[in-house]
Amino acid sequence: MALVADPHLQLLDGVDSVYALAQAAIAQRTPLSVLAQTLATEVRLPYDPIYDGTDPEWRLLPPIDHPGEPARCLVTGTGLTHIGSARDRQAMHLQQQTAEPQTDSMRMFQAGLDGGRPAAGQIGTAPEWFYKGTGLTLRAHGEPLTSPPFAEDAGEEAEIAGLYVIDAAGMPHRVGMAVGNELSDHRYERRNYLHLAGSKLRECAIGPELVLAPDFHHVPGEAWIERGPDIIWRKRIASGDDNMSHSLLNLEHHHFKYPLHRRPGDVHVHFFGAHSLSFGEGVSLAGGDVMAIRFDGFGRALRNTLRVDPSGDRLVTVSALG
């Protein structure tokens, strides 16, 4: 555990995970940032070699997990929250139909515009929701994101993710936020909107840093794709409440309204949606491409290389116990 004091990392004493630090902050009723400062030591490590992956002893992990029980970390997200991705989805699904001038995607986005920002104390329109997996699907900055052999495609989704823990009474607590790459199979989804659920069951990355209390009103950023020495796609992006059809509070309500999502001790990583996709601008990623994402105020860029599993699709059979 370390605090970022760029160009150094300042080690913490007495905790071995963000999960443990968050639980201690809840138990002591102390802001997590205050507790972290009290645990900070004088030991400082150079950030650059750890960030670059060249340090022989230290490496970056995802900024939150559930120690020892990755299945108790639920990875989910909400889509159609940003106008750019809504337009991309509209364009994808219009290719599959000719009679309907507006797709379900755009209707869902419009519902967010109409009711996704309720007045204080009110409940707004529910957003689109999807499941990505458990903590087993999380990857850290610098780790490859693997596209499985059955995938038709793999494309980045540059997002911000909320990181949460549930206390002993079933109350959700937002630990902070992090840059995220919500990798998806857009070609598979494009064939039929009902493939959305399967297109999301892919590895994803968050990090490299956990931001405890970011300004989430307007968060500009940038995403780009590197292929060898060249940048083949680059886009200015933006997230935050001012750029979304749903407010953060509305997204959080509709995720945690389910009792299953308030199980004491669980961890949640929830993606808030993408502004723009390289796939929406005709880019097809290839193995070895580097996906890079950064947002102002969220620390260093998240970088992951796309790895395409070369093993080939194989039939999975089930053994009957009867």
Buried (B, 14 or more C-beta within 10 A) or exposed (E): BBBBEEEBBBBBEEBEBBBEBBBBBBEEEEEBEEBBEEBBEEEBBEBEEBBEBEBEEBBBBBBBBBBEBBEBBBBBBBBBBBBBBBBBBBBBBBEEEEEEEEBBBBEBBBBBBEBBBBEEEEEBBBBBBBEBBBBEBBBBBBBBBBBBEEBBBBBBBBBBBBBBBBBEEBEBBBBBBBBBBBBBBBBBBBBEBEBBEEBBBBBBBBBBBBBBEBEBEEBBBBBBBBBEEEEBBEBEBBBBBEBBBBBBBBBBBBBBEEEEBBEEBBBBBBBBBBBBBBBBEEBEBEBEBBBBBBBBBBBBBBBBBBBBEEEEEEEEEEEEEE
